[in-house]
Amino acid sequence: MLRQLIFRCADKFLELYGNYRHANLVKSLRFCGARVSISPDARIWGTDGVTLEDDVGINAFTHIFGAGGVHIGARTRISTGCSIASITHSEQIATRDRGIVAPVAIEEDCWLGTGAIVLPGVRIGRGSIVGAGAVVTKDIPPLSLAVGVPARVVRQINP
């Protein structure tokens, strides 16, 4: 009986802490639209550079490095284990410790498959799909399916 009470109290505490943590994350973003879902297991660094439009979904184990600016358009889905980076480093050894800002824009109605990686300076066009495990190194046009390493467009998508 006491054991059950302890577990119920612990569960309630974890629920309240999760809600508190989520509320603080949302407040720290540059902009966060309505009905945004961010998994408690997702991580966002440089939150003041991140804009999330309405109905965005970010799943577990996704990492967003937003210091250089990351915009994610409405109704975009980001699957588990994705990585989005908006800052990189110089190739030269002497200046490698300084960050280079390169904003990322993912337009509305996109879908990033499990484990997709979006590198700095990339724009993913409206309605596009990035396949699981793809590494996006260049812009993806609207309504395109891009797969592979590096990601390349394999066909257009009918809206």
Secondary structure, 3 states (H helix, E strand, C coil): CHHHHHHHHHHHHHHHHHHHHHHHHHHHCCEECCCCEECCCCEEECHHHEEECCCCEECCCCEEECCCCEEECCCCEECCCCEEECEEECCCHHHCCCEEECCEEECCCCEECCCCEECCCCEECCCCEECCCCEECCCECCCEEEECCCCEEEEECCC
